[in-house]
Amino acid sequence: MTEKLSWYSARLLFESRIDASTQPLFEERVVLIRSDLGVEDAEKKARKLGQASELEYQSAEHEIVAWRFKELLDIVQLNEAKIGEGSEVYHHYLKADEVEQIRESLKPGSL
């Protein structure tokens, strides 16, 4: 008997703006979603989680900072029946130039 896979990993994109004149700041967040109903249900749950994660607060400079859910970038079904230490939580294939872009974006001061 085969156990039905039910874990998905979703890449969510959030955007923050302080006001219309500032450049937006983006956050990519990877979250785990559990669904025994399939990928469409997992996508629905991921979008709902993204919307529920929207946040607004006042900064130390007394500016209103708003984080808004922009989109579900990707969702993949995981090959793990049980999630624990060492479990794969996301996978995505990259070309060499994409790896270099990621390296550059992760360097200190790249924001």
N, C-alpha and C positions, 0 to 999 in steps of 0.2 A: 504494500500500500504506500503510495507516494503522499508525503505531507505537502499540503498546499502552501506555497510561499505567500507571505502576507506582509513583509516589510518593504517599504519604499523609502528612497532618499530623495528629498526635494530641495532644489536650489531656489531660494527666494531672493528677490531683489527689492531693496528698500532705497528710498531717496530722502535726503534731508536738505531742507533749505531754511535759512534764517529769514531772508526776505527776497523779493524778486530780483534784487541787484546782485546777489551773491551767486557764486558757482555752486551747483548742487554737489553734495557728497553722497556717494552710494555705498551701500553695504550689501555684500552677498552673504547669505546665511544658508547653511545646509542643515536640514532638520529631518528627523525620522518620522515616518507616517506608517501606521499599521492599518491595513484594510484586507479583509478576506473577500471583498466584493470586486476587486480588480483595479486596474489603473485609473479608470474614470473616477471611481470613488476616492482613490488616493489623491488625485488631482484636486477634486472638490475640497477634500479635507485640508490639503496644503494651502489652497487659496484662502480658505476660511481662517486657518491659523495665521497666515500672513496679515489678513485684515485685522484680526484680533490683536496682533502685535504692534499695530500702529501706536505711536507715542508722541506726546507733546509735553514740553517742559520749558522752564525758564533757565537760561544759562547764567553763569556767574557774572556775565556782562549785562544781565537783565534783558536779554533778547529771547524771543519765543523761538524755540527749536522744534520743528515738526518732522517726525519720521513717518513716511507714508509707504505702504506696500505698493510696489509698481507692477511686478509680474512674477509669475512662476517661470523661471528660466529653463528648468529641466526636471524631469522626474525619472528615476530608474528603479526597477525592481531589484532587490538584493537577493543574493544567493545564500542567505543566512536564515535558517529556521529559528535560531535563537541568537539574540544580540548580547554580546558580552565583550570583555577585554579582547582586543585583537580583531574584532569583527570589522569587516569592510562596511563602511557607511556611505561611500560614494565612489563611483568610478566614471571616468571620462577619458577618451583617447585624445592625444594632443599631437600636433605637428611640431617640428623643431622650432619654428619661428614663434609659435604660441607659447612654448616653454620659456623662451627668452623674454617674451612680453610679461609673463607672470613673474619671472625673476626680477625684472626691472621694476614692476609695480610693487614688489614686496620690499624693496630697498628702503632703509630709513630716509625719511624726508621726501618720499615720492609723492605724497599727497599734495 
